[in-house]
Amino acid sequence: MCDFPLGALDQRVVDRLLQLKPFPESLLEMGCGEGRKLLTLKHAHNMTVCGVDTHEPSLSSLTSAGVEAMACDMRRLPFDDGAFDWVLIANSLHHVPRPGDALREGARVTRHGLVICEPWWDLSISSQRTTHALCDWSNSVVQSFGYFHRTGLSAGEILQLVNFNATSAEIHYELEIERWDVHQWLADFSPWLARLSRDHYLRWRLNELLRTLPTATATRPGQVVVVVKKATA
């Protein structure tokens, strides 16, 4: 069996997909990135899968590994109505302007429903407040260079965007309490930081942020998972 290692939360998503009823004989992931979940579903569970994204190098790697993948806008999918049993949108909806349009397209091409995952932080935990503050700052940096990257959508925001007939929605909050090294995070983010001018406001904001973090220990972001079942015609 092929080995495509997943992080803990991605593995939870795969496990949840395998428990869906009706079982997903076919699945589309919108905003699939490297597609590790798709690779696992195809090679370890013999599921018919397809991925779409705008980052073509990632798609080339997926295609080489035997997964159907194509570059397209999530808001305009090149598939027929009801082409897939289920649709997965994992940690990509917050990258899309007018995310309701993406949900509408996902609902159009699915027969049974959508599984939507977005970043989530438990702000009652000090290490999670630290992580949230760092993520909020990094989003501001990315946005300053013209990329669309808003804060993760809450479960309520996702449900407000549901613009199709649905029978039910399940909401699950998942968190892995694993230390997130702030210094390593800064090192990984340094190429973006280097693009800022020396007197840029976001450099000053970072210094203030590091000085006033709730705790020096951060923990990885969690995720909220919303499973929306589509009403049958």
C-alpha positions in Angstrom: 0.0 0.0 0.0 1.3 3.5 -0.8 2.3 5.7 2.1 1.1 9.3 2.1 1.6 10.5 5.7 -1.0 12.9 7.0 -1.1 15.3 9.9 -3.4 14.4 12.8 -6.2 16.8 11.7 -6.0 15.7 8.1 -6.2 12.1 9.3 -9.4 13.0 11.2 -10.9 14.5 8.1 -10.1 11.2 6.2 -11.6 9.2 9.0 -14.8 11.3 8.9 -15.1 11.0 5.2 -15.0 7.2 5.5 -17.9 7.4 8.0 -20.2 9.4 5.8 -23.6 8.0 4.8 -24.1 7.3 2.0 -20.5 6.2 1.6 -18.5 8.4 -0.8 -17.7 6.2 -3.8 -16.5 9.4 -5.5 -15.3 12.6 -4.0 -14.1 16.0 -5.3 -11.8 18.2 -3.2 -12.0 21.9 -4.0 -8.7 23.6 -3.2 -6.8 20.4 -2.9 -3.3 21.7 -2.7 -0.8 18.8 -2.6 -3.8 16.4 -2.3 -2.4 14.1 0.5 -6.0 13.3 1.6 -6.9 12.4 -2.0 -3.9 10.2 -2.4 -4.7 8.4 0.9 -8.4 7.9 -0.1 -7.5 6.6 -3.6 -4.6 4.3 -2.7 -5.6 3.1 0.8 -9.4 3.1 0.4 -9.9 2.6 -3.4 -12.1 5.8 -3.6 -12.6 7.6 -6.9 -11.3 11.1 -6.3 -10.6 14.3 -8.1 -9.0 17.6 -7.0 -9.1 21.2 -8.3 -6.8 24.0 -7.3 -5.2 27.1 -8.8 -1.6 26.0 -8.0 -0.6 24.0 -11.0 2.7 22.6 -9.7 0.8 20.8 -6.9 -1.7 19.4 -9.5 1.2 18.1 -11.6 2.4 16.1 -8.7 -1.1 14.7 -8.1 -1.5 13.7 -11.7 1.8 11.9 -11.6 0.6 9.9 -8.6 -2.5 8.8 -10.5 -5.1 11.3 -9.2 -7.3 13.2 -11.6 -6.6 16.9 -10.9 -7.1 20.2 -12.8 -6.6 23.9 -12.4 -9.8 25.9 -12.1 -11.6 28.5 -10.1 -13.6 26.9 -7.2 -16.5 29.2 -8.1 -16.7 27.8 -11.7 -16.3 24.1 -11.7 -16.1 22.2 -15.1 -18.3 19.3 -13.9 -21.9 18.3 -14.5 -24.5 18.6 -11.9 -24.3 15.7 -9.3 -21.0 14.5 -10.7 -19.6 13.4 -7.3 -21.1 11.7 -4.2 -19.5 14.2 -1.8 -17.4 17.4 -2.0 -14.6 18.3 0.4 -13.5 21.9 0.9 -10.7 21.7 3.5 -9.0 24.9 4.7 -9.4 26.7 1.4 -12.7 28.6 1.7 -11.1 31.5 3.5 -8.8 32.0 0.4 -11.9 32.6 -1.9 -13.6 36.0 -2.4 -17.3 35.5 -2.4 -17.1 32.1 -0.8 -20.8 31.6 -1.1 -20.3 31.2 -4.9 -17.8 28.3 -4.2 -20.4 26.6 -1.8 -23.1 27.0 -4.5 -20.8 25.3 -7.1 -19.8 22.5 -4.6 -23.5 21.9 -3.9 -24.3 21.8 -7.6 -21.8 19.0 -8.4 -22.5 16.8 -5.3 -25.2 14.3 -4.9 -25.2 14.0 -1.1 -23.4 16.9 0.5 -20.3 18.9 1.4 -17.7 18.6 4.2 -16.2 22.0 4.9 -13.1 22.4 7.2 -11.8 25.8 8.3 -9.1 26.8 10.8 -10.3 27.2 14.4 -8.7 28.3 17.7 -10.0 27.7 21.2 -9.4 31.2 22.6 -10.1 29.9 26.2 -6.5 28.4 26.0 -3.7 30.9 26.3 -1.4 29.0 23.9 -4.2 29.0 21.3 -4.6 32.8 21.8 -0.9 33.1 21.0 -1.3 31.0 17.8 -4.3 33.1 16.8 -2.4 36.3 17.2 0.5 35.0 15.1 -1.8 33.7 12.4 -3.7 37.0 12.3 -0.4 38.9 11.8 0.8 36.5 9.0 -2.6 36.9 7.2 -2.1 40.7 7.3 1.4 40.3 5.7 0.0 38.0 2.9 -2.8 40.4 2.3 -0.4 43.4 2.0 1.1 41.7 -1.1 -2.3 41.5 -2.8 -3.2 37.9 -1.9 -6.7 37.1 -0.6 -6.3 35.5 2.8 -9.0 36.3 5.4 -9.4 34.7 8.8 -10.9 31.2 8.8 -14.7 31.2 8.6 -16.6 30.2 11.7 -19.3 27.5 11.7 -21.9 30.2 11.8 -20.4 32.0 8.8 -20.3 28.8 6.9 -23.9 28.0 7.6 -25.0 31.5 6.6 -23.4 30.9 3.2 -25.4 27.7 2.6 -27.5 28.9 -0.3 -29.0 25.5 -1.4 -31.6 23.1 0.0 -30.1 21.2 2.9 -31.6 18.7 5.3 -29.1 18.8 8.1 -25.7 20.2 9.3 -23.2 18.7 11.8 -20.5 20.8 13.4 -17.4 19.3 14.9 -14.5 21.1 16.6 -11.1 19.4 16.6 -7.9 20.4 18.3 -4.5 18.7 18.6 -2.6 20.0 21.6 0.9 19.9 20.0 3.4 22.6 20.7 3.9 25.0 17.8 7.4 26.5 17.9 7.2 30.3 17.5 10.9 30.6 16.5 10.5 28.0 13.8 7.3 29.6 12.6 9.1 32.9 12.2 12.0 31.2 10.4 9.5 29.6 7.9 7.8 32.9 7.4 11.0 34.9 6.9 10.8 35.1 3.1 7.6 37.0 3.4 9.0 39.2 6.2 12.1 40.0 4.0 9.7 41.5 1.4 8.5 44.2 3.8 10.4 47.5 3.9 12.5 48.1 6.9 10.0 50.7 8.3 6.9 48.8 7.4 4.1 49.0 9.9 3.8 45.2 10.0 7.4 44.9 11.2 6.6 47.2 14.1 3.4 45.3 14.8 5.3 42.0 14.9 7.7 43.3 17.5 4.8 44.5 19.6 3.1 41.2 19.1 6.1 39.1 20.2 6.5 41.4 23.3 2.9 41.0 24.4 2.0 37.4 23.5 -0.3 35.7 26.0 2.3 32.9 26.4 5.6 31.9 24.8 4.1 28.5 24.0 1.9 28.2 21.0 -0.2 25.2 19.9 -1.2 24.2 16.4 -4.4 25.7 15.1 -7.4 23.4 15.3 -10.3 23.1 12.8 -14.0 23.3 12.6 -15.7 20.7 10.4 -19.2 21.4 9.0 -21.0 18.5 7.3 -23.9 19.7 5.2 -26.3 17.2 3.7 -28.0 18.2 0.5 -31.7 17.7 0.1 -32.6 15.2 -2.5 -34.6 16.3 -5.5 
